[in-house]
Amino acid sequence: MMKRTLSAVFFAALLLSVSGYTECYRPVGRGDGLPKHIKTLAIPPFQNPSLRYKVEQRFTSAVIDEAIHRSRSLKIVSTPEGADAVLIGAIKYFTFRPVLLDDLGRARLFEIAINVEVTVRDQTTNKVLFNNQNYVFRGEYEISGDPATFFNEDGAATDRLARDFARSVVGTILEGF
């Protein structure tokens, strides 16, 4: 009888913890990482001291698209004037490097690494809501070994990395992790 009671108590505790009724568990997807008074988020163009051509445009665009997609109640604008909060990004460095060579010594697999500073500031209270001065993100792309089918993969790989970065940073900011 005691074993059955313990099983029932354990099952009830497990059920409550999975359903989100305990203090230590919070369901994902509520989007309550930002204070309730923030209705407008400005995302001005990222700065690009890395001097990699137009990479800031790709990353800014990806972050804006992800913010619009993830937060339907938040108005996204490009200028800080009149916005409740502002997301400021700067691309510190952006590198490509070979990580895998084929049997002829040619680079076949490249790694893209980006280091970004991201800050979200509440313009009403002048309080920093999110700050990561060393946001490192990596991705890979492969180059064809056949010269007839060679396609420069830099642009497409950068776009994929920008989208993955945007999902990560916007999710972190909106969900409050």
C-alpha positions in Angstrom: 0.0 0.0 0.0 2.8 2.4 0.9 4.5 1.7 -2.4 1.3 2.5 -4.3 0.9 5.8 -2.4 4.5 6.8 -3.1 4.0 6.0 -6.8 0.9 8.2 -6.9 2.6 11.1 -5.2 5.6 10.8 -7.5 3.4 10.6 -10.6 1.4 13.7 -9.4 4.6 15.7 -8.8 5.9 14.7 -12.2 2.6 15.7 -13.9 2.6 19.1 -12.2 6.2 19.8 -13.0 5.7 18.9 -16.7 2.5 20.9 -17.0 4.2 24.1 -15.8 2.6 24.5 -12.4 5.8 24.6 -10.3 7.8 27.6 -9.5 11.0 26.3 -11.1 9.5 25.4 -14.5 8.4 28.1 -17.0 6.9 27.1 -20.4 8.8 28.3 -23.4 7.2 30.5 -26.0 5.5 33.1 -23.9 7.8 35.8 -25.1 8.0 37.6 -21.8 11.7 38.3 -21.6 11.1 42.0 -22.2 9.3 44.3 -19.8 5.6 44.7 -20.4 5.8 48.4 -21.2 8.0 47.8 -24.3 5.8 47.9 -27.3 8.3 49.2 -29.9 11.8 47.8 -30.5 14.3 49.7 -32.7 16.8 47.6 -34.6 19.2 50.1 -36.4 21.8 48.8 -38.8 24.5 46.8 -37.1 28.0 48.4 -37.1 30.7 46.7 -39.0 34.2 47.4 -37.9 35.2 44.0 -39.3 35.2 45.6 -42.8 33.6 42.4 -44.3 31.6 43.8 -47.2 27.8 44.2 -46.4 27.8 41.5 -43.7 26.1 44.0 -41.3 23.2 44.3 -43.8 22.6 40.5 -43.8 22.8 40.2 -40.0 20.6 43.3 -39.4 18.0 42.0 -41.9 18.0 38.5 -40.4 17.5 39.9 -36.9 14.6 42.2 -38.0 12.9 39.3 -39.9 13.2 37.0 -36.9 12.0 39.7 -34.4 8.9 40.3 -36.6 8.3 36.6 -37.0 8.7 35.8 -33.3 6.9 38.7 -31.7 3.6 39.7 -33.2 2.8 42.1 -30.5 6.1 44.0 -30.7 6.4 46.8 -33.3 9.8 46.7 -35.0 11.3 50.0 -36.3 14.7 50.9 -37.7 15.4 54.2 -35.8 15.7 54.6 -32.0 13.7 57.8 -31.9 10.4 57.1 -30.2 11.1 53.4 -29.6 10.7 51.9 -26.1 13.9 49.8 -26.5 16.8 49.6 -28.9 18.9 46.6 -30.0 22.4 47.7 -31.0 24.7 45.2 -32.7 28.3 45.5 -33.9 30.2 42.8 -35.8 33.6 42.7 -34.2 35.1 40.1 -36.6 34.0 37.8 -39.4 36.3 35.1 -40.6 36.3 32.2 -43.1 38.9 29.4 -42.6 39.4 26.0 -44.1 38.8 23.1 -41.7 39.0 20.1 -44.0 41.2 19.3 -47.0 40.6 16.7 -49.7 43.3 14.2 -50.8 44.8 16.8 -53.2 45.3 19.3 -50.4 42.5 21.6 -51.5 40.1 23.1 -49.0 36.7 21.4 -49.1 35.0 22.5 -45.9 35.2 26.0 -44.5 34.2 27.4 -41.1 32.6 30.8 -40.7 33.1 32.5 -37.4 31.5 35.7 -36.3 31.9 37.7 -33.1 29.1 40.2 -32.4 28.4 42.7 -29.6 24.6 42.8 -28.9 23.0 45.2 -26.4 19.3 45.8 -25.8 18.6 49.0 -23.8 15.2 50.1 -22.4 15.0 53.8 -23.5 12.3 54.6 -21.0 14.4 53.6 -17.9 17.8 53.8 -19.6 18.4 50.3 -18.3 20.4 47.6 -20.1 18.1 44.6 -20.6 20.5 42.3 -22.5 24.2 42.7 -23.0 26.6 40.2 -24.6 29.9 41.8 -25.8 31.3 38.5 -27.0 28.5 36.6 -28.9 30.4 34.0 -30.9 28.6 32.1 -33.6 30.0 29.5 -36.1 28.8 27.7 -39.2 30.2 25.6 -42.0 30.0 25.3 -45.8 31.4 22.9 -48.3 33.0 23.7 -51.7 32.5 21.3 -54.6 35.6 19.4 -55.8 34.5 19.5 -59.4 35.4 22.8 -61.2 32.5 22.4 -63.6 30.0 22.6 -60.7 31.9 25.1 -58.6 29.7 27.7 -56.9 31.0 30.3 -54.5 29.1 29.4 -51.3 30.3 32.4 -49.3 27.1 34.5 -49.7 24.6 31.6 -49.1 26.6 30.4 -46.1 26.7 33.9 -44.6 22.9 34.2 -45.1 22.4 30.8 -43.3 24.7 31.9 -40.5 22.8 35.2 -40.2 19.5 33.4 -39.9 20.8 31.0 -37.3 22.4 33.9 -35.3 19.1 35.8 -35.5 17.1 32.9 -34.2 19.5 32.5 -31.3 19.8 36.1 -30.3 16.1 37.1 -30.7 15.0 33.9 -28.9 17.3 34.7 -26.1 16.1 38.3 -25.8 12.4 37.6 -26.2 12.3 34.5 -24.0 14.5 36.0 -21.3 17.0 33.2 -21.1 
